[in-house]
Amino acid sequence: MGGGETSGKAIGSLVCGILFFFPPSAVLAVIMGHLSLSEIRRSAGRLGGKGMAIAGLVLGYAGLAWVPILIIAAIAIPNLLRAKMAANEASAVASLREYNDALEEFAAQCPEQGYPPDPAYIGLEDSSGAITCPQAQVSQKNVPKAGALPVKAGYRFFYIPMQYDGKGHILKYGLSGDPVAPGATGTRHFYTDETGVIRYALFGGADSKSPPVQ
């Protein structure tokens, strides 16, 4: 180390270098490291602490090496999150279109029932593609009721029989798609019905009065 008295700047450089994971500390470690080395050289042996100054410099530069990575991450991570949410929203719209098609197919194959009484019937085709139709008469088993559909790509879907007559014919339905974690898995909320038009809302659930997806 040399000399008797240890350079205060060398000590400061080492302490700041130990805290290199804080960018301001890394900058201070580098500055004080260079200043202390210059001060030690000019002291003609009166000051020591060269080893501390060098250690502080090394740690400081190691901390500064992370700064570009942190900057890139700060820019890239939000962009990746937005891209993921956009992909989830596109998947949700595609799923709603598929559900609309499945519901129309159900209504075509089960004219005495209309739309299915609950989501359990959606997509239940046999190997030939035929749909098993429930009894048209209202019973304790097939009274129309709303229900959840499988979560897909960060979106939760919900089927709602909207209008039916006393014989159990489902005349209208509603179908919603909402992000599981708003702002993380998706931003927009979606809604569609027997018209086939998919609508969206940015805040809260969408409904039949929301603007259509373009």
C-alpha positions in Angstrom: 0.0 0.0 0.0 3.0 2.3 0.8 3.1 5.4 3.0 1.7 5.9 6.4 -1.6 7.7 6.0 -4.3 6.1 3.8 -5.9 8.3 1.1 -9.5 9.1 2.1 -10.4 9.1 -1.6 -9.1 5.6 -1.9 -11.2 4.5 1.0 -14.2 6.3 -0.6 -13.6 4.6 -3.9 -13.5 1.2 -2.4 -16.7 1.8 -0.3 -18.5 3.1 -3.4 -17.2 0.3 -5.5 -18.6 -2.3 -3.1 -22.0 -0.7 -3.7 -21.4 -0.8 -7.5 -24.9 -2.2 -8.2 -26.1 1.4 -7.6 -25.0 3.3 -10.7 -24.3 6.6 -8.9 -22.0 4.7 -6.5 -20.2 3.1 -9.4 -19.6 6.5 -10.9 -18.2 7.9 -7.6 -16.0 4.8 -7.2 -14.4 5.5 -10.6 -14.0 9.2 -10.1 -12.5 8.9 -6.5 -10.3 6.0 -7.7 -8.6 8.0 -10.3 -8.3 11.1 -8.0 -6.8 9.0 -5.2 -4.3 7.3 -7.5 -3.2 10.7 -8.8 -3.0 12.0 -5.2 -1.0 9.0 -4.1 1.5 9.5 -6.9 2.0 13.2 -6.1 2.4 12.5 -2.4 5.9 10.9 -2.9 5.1 8.1 -0.5 3.3 10.1 2.2 -0.1 8.6 1.2 -1.1 5.0 0.9 -4.2 3.2 -0.3 -3.2 2.4 -3.9 -4.6 -1.1 -3.6 -7.9 0.3 -2.3 -8.1 2.8 -5.1 -7.5 0.1 -7.8 -10.1 -2.2 -6.2 -12.6 0.7 -6.2 -11.9 1.4 -9.8 -12.3 -2.2 -10.9 -15.6 -2.5 -9.0 -16.8 0.9 -10.3 -16.1 0.0 -13.9 -17.8 -3.4 -13.3 -20.9 -1.5 -12.1 -20.9 0.9 -15.0 -20.7 -2.1 -17.4 -24.3 -2.9 -16.3 -25.6 0.5 -17.2 -26.1 -0.2 -20.9 -27.8 -3.5 -20.1 -30.1 -1.8 -17.7 -31.0 0.9 -20.3 -31.6 -1.7 -23.0 -33.8 -3.7 -20.5 -35.7 -0.6 -19.5 -36.5 0.0 -23.2 -37.0 -3.6 -24.3 -39.1 -5.0 -21.5 -42.1 -2.6 -21.9 -42.0 -3.1 -25.7 -42.0 -6.9 -25.2 -44.9 -6.6 -22.8 -46.9 -4.5 -25.2 -46.2 -7.0 -28.0 -47.3 -9.9 -25.8 -50.5 -8.1 -24.9 -51.2 -7.3 -28.5 -50.7 -10.9 -29.4 -53.0 -12.0 -26.6 -55.7 -9.5 -27.8 -55.4 -10.8 -31.3 -55.8 -14.4 -30.0 -58.8 -13.4 -28.0 -60.5 -11.9 -31.0 -59.8 -15.0 -33.0 -61.2 -17.2 -30.2 -64.4 -15.2 -30.1 -64.8 -15.6 -33.8 -64.3 -19.4 -33.4 -66.9 -19.4 -30.6 -69.3 -17.5 -32.7 -68.9 -20.1 -35.5 -69.3 -22.9 -33.0 -72.5 -21.4 -31.6 -74.0 -20.8 -35.0 -73.2 -24.4 -35.9 -74.9 -25.6 -32.7 -78.0 -23.5 -33.5 -78.1 -25.0 -37.0 -77.8 -28.6 -35.9 -80.1 -28.1 -32.9 -83.0 -25.9 -34.2 -85.3 -27.0 -31.4 -82.9 -25.7 -28.9 -81.4 -22.7 -30.6 -78.1 -21.7 -28.9 -76.7 -23.9 -26.2 -78.2 -23.6 -22.7 -74.7 -23.4 -21.1 -71.0 -23.4 -22.3 -70.7 -27.1 -21.5 -72.2 -27.8 -25.0 -69.8 -25.6 -26.9 -67.4 -27.7 -29.0 -68.9 -31.1 -28.0 -68.9 -32.7 -31.5 -68.5 -36.4 -31.9 -66.0 -38.1 -34.4 -68.4 -37.4 -37.3 -68.7 -33.7 -36.4 -72.3 -34.1 -35.2 -73.4 -32.2 -32.1 -75.3 -33.8 -29.3 -78.4 -31.6 -28.8 -80.0 -31.2 -25.4 -83.7 -31.6 -24.9 -85.6 -28.5 -26.1 -87.9 -28.6 -23.1 -86.8 -26.7 -20.0 -85.7 -29.2 -17.3 -83.7 -28.9 -14.2 -80.7 -30.2 -16.2 -80.7 -27.7 -19.1 -82.2 -24.5 -17.7 -80.1 -21.8 -19.5 -77.3 -20.6 -17.4 -74.1 -18.5 -17.9 -70.7 -20.1 -17.4 -67.0 -19.8 -18.0 -65.0 -21.1 -21.0 -61.3 -22.2 -20.9 -58.7 -19.4 -20.4 -56.7 -18.9 -23.5 -53.6 -16.7 -24.0 -54.2 -14.6 -20.9 -57.9 -14.1 -21.6 -61.0 -15.5 -19.7 -64.2 -16.1 -21.7 -67.7 -16.2 -20.4 -70.9 -17.4 -22.2 -74.3 -15.9 -21.3 -77.7 -17.1 -22.8 -79.4 -13.8 -23.1 -83.0 -14.4 -24.3 -85.0 -17.6 -24.4 -88.7 -18.6 -24.4 -90.7 -20.8 -22.1 -89.8 -24.0 -24.1 -86.1 -23.5 -23.6 -85.2 -22.1 -27.1 -82.2 -19.8 -26.7 -82.7 -16.9 -29.1 -79.8 -14.6 -28.2 -76.5 -14.9 -26.4 -73.6 -12.8 -25.1 -69.9 -13.8 -25.1 -67.2 -11.8 -23.3 -63.5 -12.0 -23.3 -61.6 -10.2 -20.5 -57.8 -10.2 -19.7 -57.0 -12.3 -16.7 -54.6 -9.5 -15.5 -55.6 -6.2 -17.1 -52.5 -4.2 -18.1 -50.4 -7.4 -18.0 -52.1 -10.1 -20.2 -54.1 -7.6 -22.2 -55.6 -4.1 -22.3 -58.9 -4.4 -24.1 -62.1 -6.2 -23.0 -64.1 -7.8 -25.7 -67.8 -8.7 -26.3 -69.7 -10.4 -29.1 -73.2 -11.9 -29.6 -75.4 -13.6 -32.2 -74.7 -10.7 -34.6 -71.1 -11.9 -34.9 -69.8 -8.3 -34.3 -66.9 -8.2 -31.9 -66.7 -5.1 -29.7 -64.2 -3.8 -27.3 -63.8 -1.5 -24.3 -60.6 -0.2 -22.7 -61.9 0.2 -19.2 -64.3 -2.4 -17.7 -66.3 -5.0 -19.6 -67.4 -4.4 -23.1 -71.1 -4.8 -24.1 -73.4 -4.5 -27.1 -73.0 -0.7 -27.2 -69.2 -0.7 -27.3 -67.4 0.2 -30.5 -66.6 -2.7 -32.9 -63.1 -4.0 -33.5 -61.7 -2.7 -36.7 
